Amino acid sequence: MTTQTLTAPAVALEGVTRTYRSRAGGVHAVRGITHAFAGGSFTAIMGPSGSGKSTLLQLAAGLDRPNHGRVTIGGTVLDSLSETALTKFRRTSMAFIFQSYNLLDALTAFDNVALPARLARLPVDGAAVTDALDRVGLRDLARRRPPELSGGQQQRVAIARALYGKPNVIFADEPTGALDRNTGRAVLALLRTLADGGQTIVMVTHDPLAASYADETLFLADGQIVGRLQGADAAAIARRMNDLEQ
Ligand SMILES: Nc1ncnc2c1ncn2[C@@H]1O[C@H](COP(=O)(O)OP(=O)(O)OP(=O)(O)O)[C@@H](O)[C@H]1O
């Protein structure tokens, strides 16, 4: 892992705009967003349905390209990369944690954790894979496949995958959306640990309690950042969300 100071932006968005064409006309999903996510920071993104959260996350992760503006991750301008180079860059520089876990059912937990390294044609360090599974409490379940694991266990496999490669940036879209409260809290505590260890976390969530684990919450409305709260508790975050949804 590249060690970063808290002041170096791990992910920078500059004037990022994404418009979708539809039969009814253009949908301005993200409108000129500029924001720097500091290295080692944990940021939550909240906002009403349709405010552009998922689009913003996809743009920041290079899964979608902006119509205008640019995204820089660890000093690399994503726009300057070909599709092939971008895919390779994504495999080594970032991890994704989704509500739906995104694990391959045919592979064991161990092989799911090792998958990004294999796809990037890097040697797999078996002891490090086991260590990553151990850190999320799944050492004994390494040989199980996702259908043989609970939702919380599957999400912990996804987190172990993010732990193993030690990517600088972890993007999470509703990582606790499908989990019960206690399992969700355990997952959030793990994400908090990753940020405290220097990885940068950008997480979309609808849940003020989940956002309270972050250092900062950004509030989106109509494709723009309309507010932010630092170090706020769940009640303060919920109040701000209520104000936005009025
Ligand atoms: N592929 C697409 N084609 C056309 N419009 C799209 C597409 N994806 C998203 N949109 C539109 O862009 C806007 C932002 O969508 P986005 O999914 O980013 O919002 P969101 O804040 O993540 O919503 P939710 O909380 O409901 O998941 C919405 O108006 C949505 O309908």
The ligand as an SDF file (V2000), in Angstrom:
LIG
                    3D

 31 33  0  0  0  0  0  0  0  0999 V2000
  -28.3420    4.7660  -17.2240 N   0  0  0  0  0  0  0  0  0  0  0  0
  -29.1400    5.8050  -17.0110 C   0  0  0  0  0  0  0  0  0  0  0  0
  -29.8900    6.3450  -17.9990 N   0  0  0  0  0  0  0  0  0  0  0  0
  -30.6840    7.4170  -17.7880 C   0  0  0  0  0  0  0  0  0  0  0  0
  -30.8190    8.0290  -16.5930 N   0  0  0  0  0  0  0  0  0  0  0  0
  -30.1210    7.5280  -15.5750 C   0  0  0  0  0  0  0  0  0  0  0  0
  -29.2510    6.3870  -15.7000 C   0  0  0  0  0  0  0  0  0  0  0  0
  -28.6880    6.1480  -14.4830 N   0  0  0  0  0  0  0  0  0  0  0  0
  -29.1760    7.0610  -13.6450 C   0  0  0  0  0  0  0  0  0  0  0  0
  -30.0320    7.8930  -14.2790 N   0  0  0  0  0  0  0  0  0  0  0  0
  -30.7530    9.0460  -13.7010 C   0  0  0  0  0  0  0  0  0  0  0  0
  -29.7850    9.8890  -13.1110 O   0  0  0  0  0  0  0  0  0  0  0  0
  -30.2770   10.4320  -11.8860 C   0  0  0  0  0  0  0  0  0  0  0  0
  -29.3220   10.0380  -10.7490 C   0  0  0  0  0  0  0  0  0  0  0  0
  -29.3810    8.6240  -10.5560 O   0  0  0  0  0  0  0  0  0  0  0  0
  -28.5380    7.8670   -9.4260 P   0  0  0  0  0  0  0  0  0  0  0  0
  -28.7790    6.4130   -9.5810 O   0  0  0  0  0  0  0  0  0  0  0  0
  -27.1270    8.3470   -9.4790 O   0  0  0  0  0  0  0  0  0  0  0  0
  -29.2110    8.4250   -8.1080 O   0  0  0  0  0  0  0  0  0  0  0  0
  -29.0940    7.9090   -6.5970 P   0  0  0  0  0  0  0  0  0  0  0  0
  -28.9770    9.1350   -5.7670 O   0  0  0  0  0  0  0  0  0  0  0  0
  -27.9920    6.8960   -6.4920 O   0  0  0  0  0  0  0  0  0  0  0  0
  -30.5060    7.2290   -6.3940 O   0  0  0  0  0  0  0  0  0  0  0  0
  -30.9920    6.0310   -5.4030 P   0  0  0  0  0  0  0  0  0  0  0  0
  -30.7770    6.5190   -4.0030 O   0  0  0  0  0  0  0  0  0  0  0  0
  -32.4550    5.9000   -5.7490 O   0  0  0  0  0  0  0  0  0  0  0  0
  -30.1890    4.8160   -5.7600 O   0  0  0  0  0  0  0  0  0  0  0  0
  -31.6920    9.8860  -11.7200 C   0  0  0  0  0  0  0  0  0  0  0  0
  -32.5830   10.8560  -12.2070 O   0  0  0  0  0  0  0  0  0  0  0  0
  -31.6930    8.6480  -12.5880 C   0  0  0  0  0  0  0  0  0  0  0  0
  -32.9930    8.3700  -13.0580 O   0  0  0  0  0  0  0  0  0  0  0  0
  1  2  1  0
  2  3  1  0
  2  7  2  0
  3  4  2  0
  4  5  1  0
  5  6  2  0
  6  7  1  0
  6 10  1  0
  7  8  1  0
  8  9  2  0
  9 10  1  0
 10 11  1  0
 11 12  1  0
 11 30  1  0
 12 13  1  0
 13 14  1  0
 13 28  1  0
 14 15  1  0
 15 16  1  0
 16 17  2  0
 16 18  1  0
 16 19  1  0
 19 20  1  0
 20 21  2  0
 20 22  1  0
 20 23  1  0
 23 24  1  0
 24 25  2  0
 24 26  1  0
 24 27  1  0
 28 29  1  0
 28 30  1  0
 30 31  1  0
M  END
$$$$
